[in-house]
Amino acid sequence: MTPVPRTSSIDSTLALLAEGYTFISARCDELRTDIFRTRLMLRPVLCMRGEAAAQLFYGSEDVTRVGSMPWTVLRLLQDKHSVQQLDGEMHRQRKKMFIDLAMSGGSVAGLVDRFRHHWLAQVGNRETGRSDLREIANLVLTKASADWIGIPGRNRDDRGLANSLARMIDNTGRLGPSAWLALMFRWRTERWLLKIVEAVRDGSLQLREECALKTICLLYRDADGRALSTEAAAVELLNLLRPIAAISRWIEFLCLALASDPNWRERFRSGHDEEIEGFIEEVRRLYPFFPFVGARLKKDLVWQDHPLRKGDWLLLDLYGTMHDPRLFPQPAVFNPKRGSSWRDGDFRFIPQGGGRPETSHRCPGEKITVEILQETLKLVCRSQSVRITPADAIVPLGSVPASPAPPISIILADAEPNAVAARSRR
Ligand code: HEM
């Protein structure tokens, strides 16, 4: 057996904070390996990349997500009562609830309809001029998801909620005061959701027939036959609201990709719908979002001839795996013809995890993500009045989560006839 290669530095925390998305793959390349040992925040960790590593994370029962993330990251993302912190039968049953809610055709179509409605209202009602794209997309997605989940408008402050969700997402990779402030916004959002759950359960909030709020609060039972605790129900509601709002980050990258080569926009304006999915999937491969995910080994095992120990902390490099030239030739080139698809459930194209979502921790939100992005592409490409700028924004890989610099704006220029009419009626 071969010992796992080590980095020369005792602790790599500062290097990780400086290098961000390229931290793991740079060391893998340097040490000519797909696994290396180092320390982060003084704790020993094994960093991995590639298809076999993704198989360990998403195709085996040998790892758990419990104890795999720093406390602040866990609180800002999934949280301790969530599906991601479960294993075995408890996980499968809770995951089935997410899959039923987020992957059935009718349910996703309902969310996309609401997204289109709020996009047209938000973008169509704007005066001509420049607006921050991610901010608009975040608000539109927040409104659409809250409607879709079934939270009545009178119980919401959409702008406040959109702001809180954005803070949680923006601060997942940060330390210090801004992360603490984001935790405070998370705590406030959870308090609000706890009250909603209580109101649904005591009947003071009446619900329309089918919606996620009803499923989570009233209908769902865990594998042990129990309803979700009020806290777990609030956490899982937030596990729909927060990641749906986070699609605003992909929307920004999607529009940057469209602006970088205007031929694409022209092409999609005149049809070519069959090429849209390849374009979207290449955006999700090329642009950085989730850098890596964590896990803990549940038993001793030998991986690729390396001895690993029960309890070892592992990080899987999602970004590095999708930029590995052995898996994606010329990985820096934007090529929508690569044929990647979330439907394949493979262990190479892993922007939101790999393998089967039913039996692993793979994201249940990929159908939603891809369909919202397809809708955005159509809305942007088929509107004459929306311009995207700047086309030459760069995406620095040192900060997590990454964003274009400068941020992408949309400019409403020559308005379409119906938008002009709507404005002149006001
Ligand atoms: C915005 C784009 C998104 C990205 C980049 C993303 C990324 C991810 C990743 C990488 C994982 C795997 C975590 C792990 O292996 O431990 C994950 C899991 C998860 N995602 Fe997403 N996601 C997104 C959208 C969504 C959406 C729209 C939903 C809502 C349905 C969602 C809900 C979840 C849940 C509940 C899990 C935990 C699954 C489990 O542990 O079994 N995500 N996501």
Residues whose N, C-alpha, C, O or C-beta is under 5 A from the ligand:
A	BS01	HEM	R65 V83 Q84 K95 A102 N239 L240 P243 I244 A246 I247 F289 F290 V293 G294 P351 Q352 G353 S360 H361 R362 C363 P364 G365 I368 T369
